Amino acid sequence: MMRKKVRLLAVLTALCLALSGCVSIQVFLPEDLFSDTSEDYVEQTESEVLLPEEDAKAAQGKDSATKDKSKGNQTREGTKKDSSQAEALYQFSLKDVPRFSNSPYVELNGNQPVFEDTTTTKAFETYSGLDKLGRCGVAFANICPELMPETDRAPIGLVKPSGWHSVKYDIVDGLYLFNRCHLIGYQLAGENANPCNLITGTRYLNVEGMLPFENMVGDYVKETGNHVLYRVTPVFVKKELVPRGVQMEAWSVEDEGEGICFNVWCYNNQPGVTIDYATGESALTKEKKDSSVVKTTYILNTKQKTFHLGSCSTLHSIKEENKKKCRSSREDLIAKGFKPCGTCKP
Amino acid sequence: MHIIVCVDDNLGMTFNRRRQSRDRVVRQRIAELTRDGVLWMNHYSARQFAREELPQLRLDEDFLSSAGAGEFCFVENEALTPWSSKIERIYLYRWNRRYPSDRKFDLNLEDGGWVLERSEDFPGFSHETITEEVYAR
């Protein structure tokens, strides 16, 4: 009952804020960086990120999240004392994020999250309202068993996050480039078709980037019954409609971070596809259009994430349900996380 | 020695110096498996066990060096390649989930002379299906 009240309050206030357009996350970059995440990606300058205290107020309908940023910055810096690296001040900046290089995530701040209160065992979940461009903001929750869903997830196809495009590529797992990515995963808080919890994210962001962290937190909470502070911050550049990525932070409360502790950046990229983050338009990258890329038929072991030649002597040891035939290039499979078999050496 | 390891779908073991996951059913199986022998692990791993219920437990930060033939080692955050020649059997528990990882299981099961002896699925407490695989040379 309490959980429903919290969720209802969050949704209602988020809708109010969406109408007033008072919540936003913006990162300012030079104009020429809009088209792609290139080498220049690390050249971005000033960042302006919605902060947790502001976000909590926003979700409770108490204050505008953007009119008080300087105060918010101080708050975030001040929260550093709660982590194990109390001396170092940390404020997120895209400058800290290396250029995407086919790794779904990188650690930030030595993997130390920055929460103001790391001891609370009060269940909560807050979602920022949509800004004037219809974009999501920070989502913050204290994950615990009472927030977790008891039913399977319902369809969310009616929600169209900012920058949404339904587009397919053969090189994308599941074909569709974009997924409706939950900021707070459904398995953690049961929040499903809430527009304030859904962003336009690549399949790679959803499955390779965010899902492993959601799984780790979800299984930890199920096993221990403990609380995990969990915050996901989508970062948009200027008026772009598709986020460049999300910052994910988590901290297990009862064991003071011994079980769960991370602060990572997950890239909203898709290997082989170039995305215009301003609009959500996309195209195969130049290299992938090159007809010189050699495609071969491989047998995938979807469980162990290995790929084999059709003549490999180890194929008989792979269960049929874990086998999948795939025509692809060696480079693409490796980019998707598959390893070449040590026996047939494809 | 026999080693016991838990891994995710990418053969990951830890992320940010923390185990990827845990499950009380796996702990029970490890306790039963090693009941009549010796079970080695380091202090980090021991924190997830009720030590009074594990009389076979031996604690040592250098346990892979200390373990003798036929003894068990529960390994969460150690490289195994340096001890490869000493390993007689591998008990691999697969979470059948994908977690982040920065330390992975570093033995090559496909090209290291290992043979899968048996495989068994069982339900965990916090994991829908866990797979126990046993490899021998």
Interface residues (C-beta under 8 A of the other chain):
Chain A: Y105 E107 N111 L211 P212 F213 N215 M216 D219 Y220 K222 E223 E258 G259 I260 C261 F262 V264 K303 Q304 K305 T306 T314 S317 G337 C341 G342 T343
Chain B: D8 D9 N10 L11 F15 N16 R18 Q20 S21 R22 D23 R24 R47 W95 R97 R98 Y99 P100 N108 E110 D111 L116 F125 S126 H127
